Amino acid sequence: MMKKVFLSLVFIAAVLSIVVALQPDEFHVVRSTAIKADAAAVFAHVNNLKRWEAWSPWAKLDPDAKSSYAGPIEGTGAAMTWSGNNQIGEGTMTITESRPNELIRFRLDFVRPFASTSIAEFTFKPEGAGTQVVWSMQGKNNFIGKAIGLIIDCDKMVGEQFEKGLLQLGLITEGRVG
């Protein structure tokens, strides 16, 4: 009897491992919004990492998080390290490319809840009297990331935070929030 239970558990573990291994090797999350402000105004709020506290959805998830900054105040080379509760974890965000009013690209190095590296970017495109802002993030899914993806819809979870951040960024940039 114990042998049958053991073999059943091994079979289930093997099937689960195969299902996890067949999940996508990469993830990509994208959200966008139109903001009624010129690209320069929106760009300024993203290019300066100290200004993120006013609109970042993760800053609101842990107001007691510890942040430190390195490098220039803004643009390429600017970096922010954070450590907070389980909702925001710990890591470093570094601007790797900054083209005024067009693009800001970041390298995100997460330490916890689990180690990973992702690339995030904002693009800014003039549209009528405002700016179309696109926030995206992409990276590799390791085995643990693939397994988590079976339980949690990461696109939905991260995407909802992007949507909240873009909304707040718009309100601040448009002068509707102090």
C-alpha positions in Angstrom: 0.0 0.0 0.0 2.8 2.5 0.9 4.5 1.7 -2.3 1.4 2.7 -4.3 1.0 5.9 -2.4 4.7 6.7 -2.9 4.5 5.9 -6.7 1.4 8.1 -7.0 3.1 11.0 -5.3 6.1 10.6 -7.6 3.8 10.5 -10.6 1.9 13.7 -9.5 5.2 15.5 -8.8 6.5 14.5 -12.2 3.4 15.7 -14.0 3.4 19.0 -12.0 7.1 19.5 -12.9 6.3 19.0 -16.6 3.4 21.4 -16.5 5.5 24.0 -14.7 8.4 23.5 -17.2 6.1 24.1 -20.1 5.0 27.5 -18.9 6.4 30.6 -20.8 10.1 31.4 -20.3 9.4 35.1 -20.3 6.8 37.5 -19.0 5.7 40.9 -20.3 3.3 43.3 -18.6 2.1 46.5 -20.4 -0.3 49.2 -19.5 -0.9 52.6 -21.0 -2.8 55.8 -20.5 -3.3 59.3 -22.0 -2.3 62.1 -19.7 -3.4 65.7 -20.4 0.1 67.2 -20.0 3.0 67.6 -22.3 5.6 64.9 -22.5 8.3 67.0 -20.7 6.1 67.4 -17.6 5.3 63.7 -17.4 8.8 62.6 -18.2 10.1 64.8 -15.3 8.1 62.8 -12.7 9.4 59.5 -13.9 13.1 60.4 -14.7 13.7 61.6 -11.1 13.4 58.6 -8.8 12.8 60.7 -5.7 9.6 62.0 -7.3 8.2 58.4 -7.5 7.0 58.5 -3.9 4.2 60.9 -4.9 2.7 58.5 -7.5 4.2 55.0 -7.3 1.6 52.4 -6.3 4.3 50.5 -4.3 5.1 53.5 -2.1 1.5 53.4 -0.9 1.7 49.6 -0.2 4.4 50.3 2.4 4.7 53.9 3.6 7.4 52.7 6.1 9.7 51.3 3.5 13.3 52.4 3.6 14.7 53.9 0.4 18.1 55.2 -0.5 19.4 56.9 -3.7 22.7 56.7 -5.5 24.2 58.3 -8.6 22.8 61.4 -10.3 19.5 62.8 -9.1 17.8 61.9 -12.4 18.5 60.2 -15.7 20.9 57.5 -16.7 22.7 56.1 -13.7 20.2 57.2 -11.1 19.4 54.4 -8.7 17.0 53.7 -5.9 17.3 50.8 -3.4 14.3 49.9 -1.3 13.4 47.5 1.5 9.9 47.1 2.8 7.2 44.7 3.8 6.2 41.5 1.9 4.1 43.4 -0.6 7.0 45.4 -2.0 10.0 43.3 -1.0 13.5 44.5 -1.5 15.6 45.5 -4.5 17.3 48.1 -6.6 16.0 50.1 -9.6 18.5 51.8 -11.9 17.8 54.0 -14.9 19.9 52.5 -17.7 18.7 54.7 -20.5 17.0 58.1 -20.5 16.0 60.0 -23.7 14.3 63.3 -22.8 10.5 63.2 -23.3 10.7 59.8 -25.2 12.0 56.9 -23.1 13.2 55.8 -19.7 14.5 52.3 -19.2 15.2 50.6 -15.9 16.9 47.6 -14.6 15.0 46.1 -11.7 17.0 43.8 -9.4 14.8 42.1 -6.8 16.3 40.5 -3.7 13.1 39.4 -2.1 10.5 38.0 -2.1 12.7 36.1 -4.5 15.8 37.1 -6.6 15.1 38.1 -10.2 16.1 40.8 -12.7 13.6 42.5 -15.0 13.6 45.4 -17.4 10.9 48.1 -17.2 10.4 51.1 -19.3 8.2 54.1 -19.9 7.6 55.6 -23.3 6.1 59.0 -23.9 4.5 60.0 -27.1 2.8 63.3 -27.8 -0.9 62.9 -28.6 -3.0 65.9 -29.2 -2.8 68.2 -26.2 -1.4 65.4 -24.0 0.9 62.4 -23.9 0.4 58.7 -24.4 2.4 57.0 -21.6 3.2 53.3 -21.8 4.6 51.4 -18.8 6.0 48.0 -19.4 8.1 45.3 -17.7 9.6 42.1 -19.0 11.9 39.4 -17.7 12.7 35.8 -17.6 10.6 33.2 -15.7 12.7 30.7 -13.8 11.1 27.5 -12.5 9.8 29.2 -9.3 8.3 32.1 -11.4 6.6 29.6 -13.7 5.1 27.7 -10.7 3.9 31.0 -9.2 2.3 31.9 -12.5 0.1 28.8 -12.3 -1.4 30.1 -9.1 -1.2 33.9 -9.4 -2.0 35.9 -12.6 1.1 38.1 -12.5 0.0 40.2 -15.5 -3.2 41.0 -13.6 -1.4 41.7 -10.3 1.4 43.8 -11.7 -0.9 45.4 -14.3 -3.3 46.6 -11.7 -0.4 48.3 -9.9 0.8 49.9 -13.2 -2.8 51.2 -13.8 -2.9 52.7 -10.3 0.5 54.3 -10.8 -0.4 55.7 -14.2 -3.6 57.2 -12.8 -1.8 58.9 -10.0 1.0 60.1 -12.3 -1.7 61.6 -14.5 -3.5 63.3 -11.6 -0.2 64.8 -10.3 1.1 65.8 -13.7 -2.2 67.4 -14.7 -2.2 69.3 -11.4 -5.3 67.6 -10.0 -3.5 66.4 -6.9 -1.1 68.4 -4.7 
